[in-house]
């Protein structure tokens, strides 16, 4: 298998602290968060104004990233909130720090 040394991100967006959550995956976090914030793509995040990057993980293997995304989506809400709180207790919009 050919390796292109790509980086993949699993991320969680929120509408506000303890608000609506969205879990996604991308190979370009900066571009994808920009698309969410500017509401370029129609769908869930645009409809519910879910634009704050509150958590993300980085992977070099797309299969690992996809597996993690699927697992997180199956988690109950309390576990997702605990994950965010453990890593970002202030619920800061991390896109401001990352970019």
Order of alpha helices (4+ residues) and beta strands (2+ residues): beta-beta-alpha-alpha-beta-alpha-alpha-alpha
